[in-house]
Amino acid sequence: MPAKLQHVNRRLTARERARHAKVRNAIMGEFPPERMPADAQGGIAGQIRAEREARQLTWYALAKLAGIPNQATIRAIEQGKDVRLSNVERVARALGLTLELVR
């Protein structure tokens, strides 16, 4: 049976950091992250994100302000995922926004 490798935490050298940065940049060039189209960022999710960013709040800070225990809920709202309406209302209220149903 092969020996188990021991994990060692240490700071990277300047040479290693430069190598890692070069590899990261090359990969980002080959596989750039997908961007959402501008029109897909509209709606409730886009408005909540825009207001959060305008107030310079993190997901964590907004979750705390809205009384939501998990910052992942804020991320899910901003990504337009299926979330509880009560959470969306709490976030909107914390940002000074109101939800309105229109025909």
Phi, psi and omega per residue, in radians:
M1 nan 2.303 -3.113
P2 -1.185 2.645 3.130
A3 -1.194 2.506 3.121
K4 -1.337 2.332 -3.140
L5 -1.300 2.474 3.114
Q6 -1.679 2.321 3.123
H7 -1.426 2.284 -3.133
V8 -2.143 2.185 3.056
N9 -1.629 2.217 3.068
R10 -2.721 2.804 3.092
R11 -1.309 2.523 3.081
L12 -1.299 2.603 3.052
T13 -1.362 2.900 3.123
A14 -1.046 -0.671 3.132
R15 -1.131 -0.739 3.120
E16 -1.164 -0.726 3.102
R17 -1.064 -0.738 3.134
A18 -1.121 -0.729 3.122
R19 -1.108 -0.775 3.126
H20 -1.104 -0.724 3.123
A21 -1.100 -0.710 3.137
K22 -1.117 -0.752 3.126
V23 -1.136 -0.790 3.118
R24 -1.025 -0.802 -3.126
N25 -1.119 -0.675 3.115
A26 -1.130 -0.738 -3.136
I27 -1.177 -0.728 3.119
M28 -1.095 -0.564 3.084
G29 -1.203 -0.661 -3.123
E30 -1.402 -0.627 -3.079
F31 -2.287 1.269 -3.115
P32 -1.149 2.586 3.124
P33 -1.139 2.531 3.135
E34 -1.246 2.373 3.078
R35 -1.854 2.480 3.068
M36 -1.323 2.436 3.048
P37 -1.058 2.638 -3.076
A38 -1.002 -0.665 -3.106
D39 -1.273 -0.368 3.132
A40 -1.374 -0.227 -3.121
Q41 -1.601 0.074 -3.136
G42 -1.377 -2.804 3.115
G43 1.240 -2.859 -3.090
I44 -1.085 -0.795 -3.104
A45 -1.025 -0.807 -3.132
G46 -1.153 -0.666 3.128
Q47 -1.195 -0.687 3.112
I48 -1.154 -0.763 3.125
R49 -1.103 -0.778 -3.129
A50 -1.064 -0.733 3.138
E51 -1.186 -0.701 3.115
R52 -1.085 -0.790 -3.138
E53 -1.170 -0.642 3.117
A54 -1.097 -0.574 3.120
R55 -1.555 0.020 3.130
Q56 0.982 0.780 3.105
L57 -1.763 2.506 3.013
T58 -1.473 2.946 3.057
W59 -1.009 -0.756 -3.112
Y60 -1.085 -0.812 -3.113
A61 -1.110 -0.710 3.128
L62 -1.183 -0.697 3.106
A63 -1.058 -0.764 3.130
K64 -1.122 -0.749 3.131
L65 -1.091 -0.648 -3.109
A66 -1.508 -0.115 -3.137
G67 1.339 0.489 3.116
I68 -1.796 2.225 -3.013
P69 -1.246 -0.274 -3.031
N70 -2.251 2.190 3.138
Q71 -1.177 -0.346 3.116
A72 -1.102 -0.469 3.093
T73 -1.124 -0.699 3.123
I74 -1.129 -0.773 3.119
R75 -1.059 -0.753 -3.134
A76 -1.109 -0.693 3.103
I77 -1.087 -0.808 -3.109
E78 -1.180 -0.427 3.120
Q79 -1.561 0.016 3.095
G80 1.303 0.380 3.135
K81 -1.365 2.954 -3.120
D82 -1.301 1.928 -3.123
V83 -2.287 2.916 3.119
R84 -1.197 2.389 3.103
L85 -1.063 -0.610 3.140
S86 -1.084 -0.632 3.101
N87 -1.211 -0.693 3.108
V88 -1.100 -0.730 3.117
E89 -1.090 -0.731 -3.140
R90 -1.127 -0.707 3.131
V91 -1.176 -0.796 3.131
A92 -1.042 -0.781 3.135
R93 -1.086 -0.715 3.138
A94 -1.109 -0.509 3.133
L95 -1.609 -0.015 -3.129
G96 1.385 0.373 3.118
L97 -1.805 2.811 3.051
T98 -2.178 2.561 3.064
L99 -1.651 2.441 -3.087
E100 -2.466 2.338 3.053
L101 -1.606 2.281 3.127
V102 -2.231 2.706 3.137
R103 -1.667 nan nan
